[in-house]
Structure formats: C-alpha cells, structure tokens
Amino acid sequence: MTRLLSIVTIAVLMTLSGFTGTAFAAQNEMTRLQNEVRHELVMLPFYSVFDHFAFKVNGGEVTLLGYVSRPTLKTSAERVVKGIEGVTSVINEIEVLPVSPNDDRIRRDVYRAIYYQPMLSRYAIQSVPPIHIIVKNGDVTLFGVVGSEQDKTIANLQANGVSGVFSVTNNLTVDRD
C-alpha cells in the first residue's frame, strides 16, 4: 500500500510539475547519452591520469572539453563519440597540451608525489585512478574525485611540493557517499 501510494505521489508530482511522458523520455535519452559518452571516453586505450575529459550534451549535440597530453587522443575521443547512437554532432574543444620535456618531468614527479603518498596510495590501485594531473607550462591542475577534504588537501600539498611547479589549481571534488 505504501509503495502504491509513493508511485501515485510521484505520478501526481510529475504531472503538477509539467514533467510529462515526453519530457521523461527526453530526460532518459539525455542520461543514456551522458552515460555512453562517459563510458566511451574512459575506455579509450591511451587515456591516462595525465588527461582530463569533460563534456556537455545538448540534445544530440555533444561538446567535448578537457585536456589531453597526446594529439591522437583528441581525435580518438571525437571519433568514438560520433559513433554513439543518438549523437548528431560533436564539437571538439579538447585542448592538446604543449609538448615539453619539463612538463613531462613535472607530470611524473607530481604523480609520484600524490600516488606514492601513504594517505593517497589507495587511489593508485583503482583501474582508472581518480586524480588526474594536468600540467601546462609548469602550472598543475588537479581534477577528479577523492574521498575526503583531507585527501584533497594532501593532494594539493604534494603537488605544490614538486620542484618546477609554478602553481597548483585544485579542482578535486569530495565524494560525499
């Protein structure tokens, strides 16, 4: 009886808010597209902790955003997203990071500083480590998700401690599960 009441309540609220069956189907399609785009991007073979993807879905149009350390990853991302059913166009605004031996050294050193740190080492054993390290001309930006504010702070301190780093922008978010 309670379950039936909650289903009826949801149906009434959806009707009152103007959330019709058509709107519900459109929302489901948007969610499906977002999930498929995310899946295809993280499954790219050369996607690593030194790359960061973001995207926007507007109907069938997908705008790709983020940073990659290899130019081929930008074109691969566009290609796989174009192949998703329901995608009508792709706008590729992914930035290819400049080739720099110094930035490569900073990437490696920041990776070691973060993932070898005992409090953060548990993140390194995940199939896709959640802390992404973007280095552009000595400036570091951290993207991803961590489990606590303490982890976010430690990652920031570790990155700031690497020789040659000019600045660190900490865009890590805390998962509040």
N, C-alpha and C positions, 0 to 999 in steps of 0.2 A: 504494500500500500504506500509506504514512504517513497519507494523507488518510482512508482507510478506518479505520485504527487510531484516529485522533483522533475520528472520528464515533462509533465504538464506545465510546471512552473517555467522551465527552460523554454518550452514552445511559446508560452504567453509572453515571456520577456523578449524573445526573438521577434515576435510579431509586433510588440509595442515599440521596439527599437528600430523597426523597419528592416530587420535582418531576415529577408525572405529566402526562399529556397534557392533562388538565382544568386543572391549575394553569398549564401553559404557555399554553393558550388564554386563560385569565383574565388572565395577565400581558400577552399580546399585545393583548388588548382594552383593558387599562388604558393601555398605551403608546400605542395608537391614539387613545384618548380624550384623553390628555395632549397629544399632538401636534396634534390637531384643535382643542382648546381654545386652545392657544398660538397656532396659526395664525389662528383667528377673532379673537382679541383684538388681535393686532398688525396685522390688516388693517382694523380699524375706522378710518373716514375721519378722525376728529378726534383719534386717538391721537398723542401727541407726546412729546418729551423731558421735558415737564412733567407727565407721568403715569407711573404705575408699576402694572403688574398682576402679581399672583401668584395662584396657585390651588392647591387640593388636590382630588384625585379620590379618592373612596372608593366603589368600585363604580360605580353610575350617578349618584351624588350629587357635584356639583361645588360647592365653596365658593370664591367669588371674593373676593380680598383686594387690598389696594393703595390707591392714591390717585389721584384724578382732579381736574383743575382745572375741569372743566365737568360739571354735574349730568347733562346728557344722555348723557355718555359712560358713566356708571354704568348707566343703564337700557339703553343700546345693548349694553353688554357682557353684561348678563343675557339680553337678547333673543337675541343670536346664539348664546350658549352653550346656551340652551334648545332651539335648533333643531338641535343636533348629534345625530345618531342614536346612541342608547345612553344619552343623558343623561336621567335620570328626574326629577331635581330640581336646583334651583340655589339656593344660599344666597348672597345678595349682601351681603358685608361690606365692600365698597369704600367708602372714606371720601371724601366730596366736600370738597375743601379750601375754606376760607373765602374769600369774595370780598374782596380787599384790594388797593387800588392800590399800597400799599407792597410787598406780596408780589409783585405783577406786575412791579414795577421790579426787585426782587431777582432774580426768575427771569431776566429779560432780561440783567441785569448778570452773573449767575453763568454764564449760557450764553455770553456774550461772553468772560468771563474764562477759561473752560475751552476752548471750541471755537476761539477765536482764538489760543490759546497755541500757538506753533510746534511744541512737542513733542506736543501733543494734537490738532492740527488735522486729522490724518489720519482721526480718528474722525468728524469732521463731514461727510465726503463719503459716508458709508455711507447707504443708503436709509433705514434706521432707526438713527440714531446710538445707540451703546450706553450712553452715560452719561445717566441720567435724573436730573433735578433736581426734587426735591420741596421746596416752600417752604410752611411753615405758621407764620404769625405771626413771621416773621423767622428761624425756625430752618430750616436746609437739611439735607436728607438726600440723599445720592448713592446711586443704585442702578445696577447694570449690571455689565458685564464689560470689563476692559481687558487689554492685552497684557503688562503688567509691573508689578512693585511700584513702580518709578519713576513710571510713568504714574498709578498710584493715588495716590501721594504728591503728585505735581504737581497733580492734580485737587483734592485736599483743600486744598493751599496756595492755589490760585487761588480756590476758593470762600470760604475764610477771609478772603481779602483784599478781598472786596467790602464796600463801605460799607453798613451797616444789617443785616448778618448777625450774629445773636446767637450761633449755634453751628452747627457742621457735624458731622453724623454720616456717616462714610464707610463705606457698605455695599457698596462696589465689590469685586468679586472678580477675581482674576487668572486668566486663561485659561492653562493650562499645556500647550497643544498642543505 
